[in-house]
Amino acid sequence: MSTTEKTISFRAVAEKIDTLDSLAAAQDRSRSYLINEAIANYIELHTYQDALVRKGIAEMRKGRVISHEEVVKRTKQAGRASRSSNRFTSRSSGRSSDRFSGQ
């Protein structure tokens, strides 16, 4: 990766810039540092998502797909299995399986 820098200019809502400046001051960093971090995170996330989409498209073209109904069925089965294991764990620990009972 090249370390050559370019200067860019863009418009942003004043409140966002004020918040950015507050964060930069709290972290003892410059506004530019935080903007560069945000851009790097954005690029990393969207590059990863793009790779997953491309992989999914390639799988689809190979015929490696399942129907929506099968996804729903598997999701429901996984949910039941998860709830069953949670109840088992709760009982074995002597606690109520009701997570919202306040206990």
N, C-alpha and C positions, 0 to 999 in steps of 0.2 A: 504494500500500500504506500502510495506517495505521501510525503509530508508537506508537499506544496500546498499552500493555503490560498483560498480565494475569498474575497470580501463580497458579501451579498447584502441586499437591502430588502426588507419586506415590511408590510403593515401588520400590526397586531393591536388588539384591544388594549387600551391604556391600563386597565385593571390587571390584565395578564402580565404586562411588563412590570407593573408595580409589584405584583406577587413574585415574579421571577427575581426582581432586584432584592426583595426581602429575603428570599431563599438564598440567593447568592451571598448576601451579607451574613446571614446566619451560618453559612457553611464556609465563610471566608474564601469564597471563590468569585470569579468574575462572571458577569452575565454571559460572556462568550463561552466560557467553560461549560456552564449549564446548558446553553443552547446546543453546543457540540455534543454533549452527553445525550441530550434528548434526540438529536438527529441520529447518533450512533445506535441508540436503543430502537428507534423507529426502523432504521434500515435492517437491523438484526431481526427484529420481530417479523417484518414484512417479507424479508428474504426467506425466513423459515416457513412462513405461511405459504408463500408462493411455491416453495419446493414441495410442500405437502399437497397442494392443489395439483401440481404437475405430476406428482407420483400417483395421485388418485385418478387423474385422467388417463395416465398410462395403464393403470390397472383396469380401468373401465374398458379401454380399447382392447385389452387382452381377454375381456369377458369375465373378469374377476369382480363381479358385483353381486349384491344380494338385494332382494326386494325390500321396499319400505316395510311391508308386513313382517318380514323376517327380522328386521331391525327392532321393530316394536316388540315382537315376541321375545327376542333375546334380552332386550332392555328390561322387560317385565320379569323375566326369569332371573336376571342378575339382581334386580331390586328385591325380589323375594328371598334370594339367597343371602343378600346383604342383611336384610331384616332378620332372617333366621339366625345368622351368626351373631348379630348384635344382641338378640334375646338370649342366646346361649351364653355369651360373654357376660351379660348383665346378671343372669341367674347364677353363674358359677362364681361371681364375685360377691354374691349376696345382696346386690343392689336391684332396685326396681328397674324393669325394662322400660318404664315410661321416662324418657329423657327430660320431659317437661314438667315433671311432678314437683320440681323445686327441691328435690332431695339430693 
